[in-house]
Amino acid sequence: MATAHVDTFARDHLPPPEALPEILLDQPFLQFPARLNCATELLDRHVTEGRGDRTCLRTPDGQRWSYAELQDRANRIARVLVHEMGLVPGNRVLLRAPNNPMMAACWFGVVKAGGIAVGSMPLLRAAELRQIVDKARISHALCDLRLIDELRTAAADCPTLKQLRCFHDDSPDGLEAAMARHDGRFANVDTAADDICLIAFTSGTTGTPKGTMHFHRDVMAACACWPPHVLRANADDVFIGSPPLAFTFGLGGLLHFPMSVGASAVLVERVSPPELLDAVLKTGATVMFTAPTSYRAMAMALQGAKLPPNKLRKCVSAGEALPAATRALWREASGLEIIDGIGSTELLHIFISADEHEARPGATGKVVPGYVACIMDADGRPLPPGEVGALAVKGPTGCKYLADPRQANYVKGGWNYTGDAYRLDADGYFHYQSRTDDLIVSAGYNIGGLEVEEVLLRHPAVAECGVVGVPDDERGQIVKAFVVLKPGHAADAAMVRTLQEHVKQAIAPYKYPRAVEFRAALPRTETGKLQRFRLRSGG
């Protein structure tokens, strides 16, 4: 179909057709028109249909924006981008801010104008930002004034980045002053359903980030699959969570999914576990998105007490595997069963999950309607239930790397290979084993690091842990555990022996960690994922 993009750089750098995954759009709920702008569907539709006065965005300090107010601000931003900053459809726009309403308005302003939104994690430094700007040939940037220093440093070496405006800036040059010069009317660009609307850069668990491109249709497909079939939220729900809007887990869970049903979301700038817990209680949030590490930390912060009376009713975990011990700890503290799920930046959001009623400890869940998944052997042949292999997925979304040869590693034979080792049981539940590059092969035994982590986390002295394979002359690899102890426990040889015996008593003895290293903290991405590649390299 005809693209609305004048700047066709992103489309021109899609993988060639033979390298793309097979896309499945056969379900009734996945029928989309040829012309589609996801900002129209997620935002403008509610105003057009008479729901403009409903609350859309909130903050913990009591600030509220209605759908009509968000639309007005997004329209003004779109007008600034087009009429003052020279944006043409297809230009890439870097967005840089913590989770707040202006960041959301900027995202919609870019998409309404036919631009491509490129989120960036707030903690990225100039060198990392430079890498993103150069790879995506970014021409425009909208940045929270509080985060401008690193971007300005990066911009000095980025010749493509010509236009930069700051918001939360009271000066005459700020975005708010420019918005005030325009009215709140804007005709959304008539984009094709397969025009690119966002580029999400991977969060860094595997080293150099990759730019993943997604269509307007992909955004709406993600809203049509997991949310109505597994989450089942409604317009009265109040969403809250910790993942940044620059991360697709956060973009979906805290913006797209609530808006797809006319609900509201609390955007929290500071989201340590104690701050998230406090915001849940203060705002009356009903649906929470965060990583397993955060659930464990919040449960531990309660120190054995129950979560105080509140309205929270659904708790979603993704970003990394959910240990059964963490699931049990949170259930004891909150009375709520976690909705686990696996998604990926490449497929935009969750494709395997189970709701709170169908959840099973140790299992991620079943394939989400709209997707298909199987376990493959090393030759790309499906394995029967019970066998461990590579997880392969197809659905209405799929991997489209921006000019990256690693596309060939992710997409094979039309399938998206997520890089995860899984086992399928007889009931159709998928059980995570490890990353495929994290599978530890020691003296001929295949050992999943997650299984050892789960056992270690059950020991009362262990706060956090990560398990990887490290080279060994005799065994090929040995299991090594990196452990953060709870306060009051000594990091000594006696504790090493205690933890080793603990593992031997719980699972097959050959899986015990032959090496244990104590750390004050584990390396994680800004989204909370454990960076096992850094543990393997000694970082």
URJO-V746848 format. One record per backbone hydrogen bond with DSSP energy under -0.5 kcal/mol. CO is the residue of the C=O (numbers start at 1). NH is the residue of the N-H. Records with the same first field share a line. If there is no record, write none. Layout:
BEGIN
CO: NH  NH
END
This chain:
BEGIN
6: 8
8: 12
9: 13
10: 13
11: 14
13: 403
16: 19  20
17: 20
22: 395
23: 25
27: 30
28: 31
30: 32
34: 36  193
37: 40  41
38: 42
39: 43  44
40: 45
43: 46  47
44: 48
45: 49
46: 51
47: 50
51: 54
52: 68
54: 67
56: 265
57: 65
58: 267
59: 62
63: 59
65: 56  57
66: 70
67: 71
68: 72
69: 73
70: 74
71: 75
72: 76
73: 77
74: 78
75: 79
76: 80
77: 81
78: 82
79: 83
80: 84  85
81: 87
88: 91
89: 6  7
91: 116
92: 139  140
93: 118
94: 142
95: 120
96: 144
98: 100
100: 103  104
101: 105
102: 106
103: 107
104: 108
105: 109
106: 110
107: 111
108: 112
109: 113
110: 115
111: 114
112: 189
114: 90
115: 117
116: 93
117: 119  199
118: 95
120: 97
121: 124
125: 129
126: 130
127: 131
128: 132
129: 133
130: 134
131: 135
132: 136
133: 137  138
139: 162  163
140: 94
141: 165
142: 96
143: 167
144: 147
145: 148
147: 151
148: 152
149: 153
150: 154
151: 155
152: 156
154: 157
155: 158
157: 159
158: 161
160: 162
163: 141
165: 143
166: 175
167: 145
171: 174
174: 178
175: 179
176: 180
177: 181
178: 181
179: 182
186: 188
189: 191
191: 36
192: 195
193: 217
195: 216
197: 117
198: 214
199: 119  201
200: 212
204: 207
205: 533
210: 202  212
211: 213  402
212: 200
214: 197  198
215: 219
216: 220
217: 221
218: 222
219: 223
220: 224
221: 225
222: 225  227
225: 229
226: 230  231
227: 232
234: 237
237: 239  264
238: 286  287
239: 266
240: 289
244: 247  250
247: 250  251
248: 252
249: 253
250: 254
251: 255  256
252: 257
255: 259
256: 260
257: 261
258: 261  263
259: 262
264: 239
265: 58  267
266: 268
267: 269
269: 271
272: 276
273: 277
274: 278
275: 279
276: 280
277: 281
278: 282
279: 283
280: 284  285
286: 313  314
287: 240
288: 316
289: 242
290: 318
291: 294  295
292: 296
293: 297
294: 298
295: 299
296: 300
297: 301
298: 302
299: 304
300: 303
302: 305
314: 288
315: 339
316: 290
317: 341
321: 323
323: 327
324: 328
325: 329
326: 330
327: 331
328: 332
329: 333
330: 334
331: 335
333: 307
337: 315
338: 340
339: 317
340: 354
342: 351  352
344: 348
347: 349
349: 344
351: 368
352: 342
353: 366
355: 358  359
360: 363
365: 430
366: 353
368: 371
372: 394
374: 376  392
375: 383
376: 390
377: 380
381: 377
384: 387
387: 424
389: 422
390: 376
391: 418
392: 374
393: 416
394: 372
395: 24
399: 21
400: 213
401: 403
404: 407
405: 408
406: 409  410
407: 411
410: 412  417
412: 415
414: 22
415: 412  417
416: 393  418
419: 436  437
420: 391  422
421: 433  434
422: 389
423: 431
424: 386
425: 428
429: 425
430: 364  365  432
431: 423
433: 450
434: 421
435: 438  439
439: 441
440: 442  447
442: 445
445: 442  447
447: 440  449
448: 451  452
449: 453
450: 454
451: 455
452: 456
453: 457
454: 458
455: 458
456: 459
459: 462
461: 463  486
464: 484
466: 482
468: 480
470: 478
472: 476
475: 443  477
476: 472
478: 470
479: 514  515
480: 468
481: 483  517
482: 466
483: 485  519
484: 463  464
486: 489
490: 492
492: 496
493: 497
494: 498
495: 499
496: 500
497: 501
498: 502
499: 503
500: 504
501: 505
502: 506
503: 506  507
508: 511
509: 512
512: 514
515: 481
517: 483
523: 531
525: 528
529: 525
530: 532
531: 534  535
532: 536
533: 537
534: 539
535: 538
END
